[in-house]
């Protein structure tokens, strides 16, 4: 609104604090004012990831709407945790940590894993993210940013 107030209308704009709830963002500034905005997100409904179709179908069936970014992030984290528990065969915290850390969980290899994820020894994760652009008043994935590190090697869990 501030840019509109001062008459500044750039052809493109990168939103550093991403509008995860695109409808709320669009409603706040006006749908016509979103054209050309770019932003980075960790999830988008149009993401071509191995587990996304199943996740979307289940979420839409339960809530009758598209999932927000935070819901997808929570689901993705839970699925990686589940994969580590199943691979390690135990719910012992030390075994789970040993399986998670310095390991990669690939959506195509692990049932239910929404997005490829590498977990560092610190517990931080590396995973793809998305640059989204608003075109014709619709957000769409403009670029997929791959895992930052790697190549990572999948290892067996102890």
Buried (B, 14 or more C-beta within 10 A) or exposed (E): EEEEEEEEEEEEBEBEEBBBEBEEBBEEBEEEBBBBBBBBBBBBBEBEBBBBEEBBEEBEEEEEEBBBBEBBBEBBBEBBBBBBBBBBEBEEEEBBBBBBEBBBBBBEEBEBBBBBBBBBEEEEBBBBBBBBBBEEEEBEBEEEEEBEEEEBEEEEBE
